[in-house]
Amino acid sequence: EVLGFARARGYGAVVLSTSMVQVAAQRLYEGQGFRRVGASYPSLLGTLLDFQIFHYRYELGGGA
């Protein structure tokens, strides 16, 4: 639904983030064609605990 919404409005890509512990979400996004494009730490505590946020991108082609 989100991909269709974005495509219909001329967006070039959809980006999203999820935490490293949300494995089901990662599998869902990757299964839909999203590509992991990076990772970051949400805070100093996240860095100390090695808790990452993964960033995903789905290219729609063309767009704004």
VMD Tcl script that draws the C-alpha trace (Angstrom):
set ca {
  {0.00 0.00 0.00}
  {2.75 2.46 0.93}
  {4.72 1.72 -2.23}
  {1.66 2.29 -4.40}
  {0.84 5.52 -2.55}
  {4.38 6.85 -3.00}
  {4.61 5.75 -6.64}
  {1.26 7.37 -7.52}
  {2.48 10.67 -6.10}
  {5.75 10.65 -7.99}
  {8.18 9.85 -5.19}
  {11.48 8.32 -6.22}
  {12.02 6.10 -3.19}
  {10.61 4.94 0.12}
  {12.92 4.89 3.14}
  {12.36 3.34 6.55}
  {14.20 2.22 9.65}
  {13.89 -0.64 12.11}
  {15.89 -1.87 15.06}
  {18.31 -4.77 14.96}
  {16.04 -6.86 17.19}
  {13.03 -6.60 14.86}
  {14.09 -9.54 12.71}
  {10.59 -10.23 11.38}
  {10.36 -6.63 10.13}
  {13.78 -6.92 8.47}
  {12.68 -10.09 6.67}
  {9.42 -8.45 5.59}
  {11.17 -5.38 4.17}
  {13.87 -7.38 2.43}
  {11.23 -9.76 1.03}
  {9.40 -6.77 -0.45}
  {12.55 -5.57 -2.21}
  {13.89 -3.02 0.29}
  {17.68 -2.83 0.44}
  {19.57 -2.15 3.66}
  {21.54 1.03 3.05}
  {23.08 1.69 6.43}
  {22.93 1.49 10.19}
  {23.25 3.93 13.06}
  {23.11 4.08 16.83}
  {20.07 5.88 18.30}
  {21.96 7.31 21.28}
  {25.13 7.09 23.34}
  {23.54 4.26 25.33}
  {22.73 2.51 22.06}
  {26.38 2.82 21.07}
  {27.56 1.40 24.40}
  {25.11 -1.51 24.09}
  {25.87 -1.99 20.37}
  {22.17 -1.51 19.61}
  {21.74 -0.48 15.99}
  {18.98 0.95 13.87}
  {18.99 -0.39 10.30}
  {18.00 1.88 7.42}
  {16.26 0.56 4.30}
  {15.45 2.05 0.91}
  {13.17 0.96 -1.95}
  {13.79 2.67 -5.28}
  {10.59 3.48 -7.15}
  {12.27 5.04 -10.18}
  {11.71 8.57 -11.43}
  {9.95 10.85 -8.99}
  {10.55 14.02 -7.11}
}
mol new
graphics top color blue
foreach p $ca { graphics top sphere $p radius 0.5 }
foreach p [lrange $ca 0 end-1] q [lrange $ca 1 end] { graphics top cylinder $p $q radius 0.2 }
display resetview
